[in-house]
Amino acid sequence: MQTNSTPIHQRRLLTLRQGSDYAGVCRTKLYGEAKAGRLKLLKIGGSTRIERSELDRWIDESVA
């Protein structure tokens, strides 16, 4: 398995685990926010990803 050494803050797409670490919330919270329509997740093949810009937008709106 190859590892990607690009820092999370420079990646465009994040796994849900990376996204939860980045946002400081659990993965369940991200799934709940997506189900409520406040966060957009992407399915790529069999995996779920989130755009870092989408996560940044959600964080900004959550703290405002």
C-alpha atoms as one frame of an Amber mdcrd trajectory, in Angstrom:
protein
   0.000   0.000   0.000   1.291   3.435  -0.945   1.103   6.234   1.581   0.478
   9.817   0.592   2.871  12.140   2.403   1.110  15.337   1.286  -0.017  17.265
   4.396  -3.776  17.253   4.983  -4.050  21.047   4.645  -2.677  20.741   1.081
  -4.956  17.919  -0.084  -8.108  18.659  -2.043  -9.947  15.461  -1.099  -9.884
  13.923   2.348 -11.076  10.612   3.703 -13.690  10.897   6.429 -11.051   9.958
   9.003  -8.758  12.736   7.740 -11.694  15.139   7.593 -12.728  14.371  11.150
  -9.141  14.899  12.349  -8.937  18.153  10.361 -12.235  19.479  11.749 -11.766
  18.121  15.262 -15.028  16.150  15.237 -15.879  12.460  15.024 -16.752  10.778
  11.734 -20.313  10.208  12.956 -20.752  13.992  13.185 -19.657  14.399   9.549
 -22.066  11.686   8.400 -24.874  13.320  10.401 -24.168  16.726   8.910 -24.182
  15.195   5.424 -27.490  13.440   6.099 -28.965  16.757   7.289 -27.824  18.397
   4.037 -25.276  20.709   5.642 -22.195  18.927   4.283 -21.586  17.346   0.882
 -19.746  14.024   0.704 -18.404  12.403  -2.466 -18.420   8.707  -3.345 -15.393
   7.653  -5.372 -15.537   3.974  -6.153 -16.259   2.330  -2.827 -14.868   5.103
  -0.651 -16.317   8.312   0.726 -14.388  11.564   0.452 -14.948  15.177   1.358
 -13.479  18.219  -0.347 -11.322  20.230   2.030 -12.951  23.441   0.770 -16.394
  22.010   1.648 -15.154  21.133   5.114 -13.659  24.626   5.527 -17.003  26.159
   4.507 -18.868  23.977   7.014 -16.417  24.862   9.789 -16.747  28.587   9.021
 -20.557  28.375   9.085 -20.540  26.310  12.278 -18.525  28.836  14.266 -20.263
  31.930  12.878
